[in-house]
């Protein structure tokens, strides 16, 4: 089953079958590219002013050298457990409705499904890969996973709010 991009934006990461997300694509949409009414409807959390307490995960210090713009924020959509590695590359543009992959069961998935994760975070964020919970994960991949999942800069948004199913 094909997966289409929810919003137009720029590819921030693609990865091939890394645990836990498997083959995945991360698409960034700068907030000012979205209609103001949509952004207001999302009720985005304020930018964190202090980092949250450290997670129990093994998060390597200094393995990730972010060059993110913390003054500007973007919406990020992670499409994970894809059947194959995405054909787009980081930095390439995708359009709303563009097919960006197929439903699969790569990574930590027992059955085919789409893992859709939406977060708001610093503009211009790029990851080589985000992996964890596996001995083959590099310090850079683990740092990327920690920054994305538990670091506090990327705040989760309910995907149903984006899809318009929740008011």
Secondary structure as the mmCIF struct_conf table of DSSP 4:
data_model
#
loop_
_struct_conf.conf_type_id
_struct_conf.id
_struct_conf.beg_label_comp_id
_struct_conf.beg_label_asym_id
_struct_conf.beg_label_seq_id
_struct_conf.end_label_comp_id
_struct_conf.end_label_asym_id
_struct_conf.end_label_seq_id
STRN STRN1 UNK A 2 UNK A 4
BEND BEND1 UNK A 6 UNK A 7
STRN STRN2 UNK A 9 UNK A 18
TURN_TY1_P TURN_TY1_P1 UNK A 19 UNK A 21
STRN STRN3 UNK A 22 UNK A 30
HELX_RH_3T_P HELX_RH_3T_P1 UNK A 31 UNK A 33
BEND BEND2 UNK A 34 UNK A 34
HELX_RH_AL_P HELX_RH_AL_P1 UNK A 36 UNK A 42
TURN_TY1_P TURN_TY1_P2 UNK A 43 UNK A 43
HELX_LH_PP_P HELX_LH_PP_P1 UNK A 44 UNK A 48
BEND BEND3 UNK A 49 UNK A 50
HELX_LH_PP_P HELX_LH_PP_P2 UNK A 51 UNK A 55
BEND BEND4 UNK A 56 UNK A 57
TURN_TY1_P TURN_TY1_P3 UNK A 61 UNK A 62
BEND BEND5 UNK A 63 UNK A 63
STRN STRN4 UNK A 69 UNK A 82
BEND BEND6 UNK A 83 UNK A 84
BEND BEND7 UNK A 87 UNK A 88
TURN_TY1_P TURN_TY1_P4 UNK A 90 UNK A 91
STRN STRN5 UNK A 93 UNK A 94
TURN_TY1_P TURN_TY1_P5 UNK A 96 UNK A 97
STRN STRN6 UNK A 99 UNK A 102
STRN STRN7 UNK A 103 UNK A 104
BEND BEND8 UNK A 107 UNK A 108
BEND BEND9 UNK A 110 UNK A 111
STRN STRN8 UNK A 113 UNK A 113
STRN STRN9 UNK A 115 UNK A 123
TURN_TY1_P TURN_TY1_P6 UNK A 124 UNK A 124
BEND BEND10 UNK A 128 UNK A 128
BEND BEND11 UNK A 133 UNK A 134
TURN_TY1_P TURN_TY1_P7 UNK A 135 UNK A 136
HELX_RH_AL_P HELX_RH_AL_P2 UNK A 139 UNK A 149
TURN_TY1_P TURN_TY1_P8 UNK A 150 UNK A 150
BEND BEND12 UNK A 151 UNK A 154
STRN STRN10 UNK A 155 UNK A 157
HELX_RH_AL_P HELX_RH_AL_P3 UNK A 159 UNK A 162
TURN_TY1_P TURN_TY1_P9 UNK A 163 UNK A 164
#
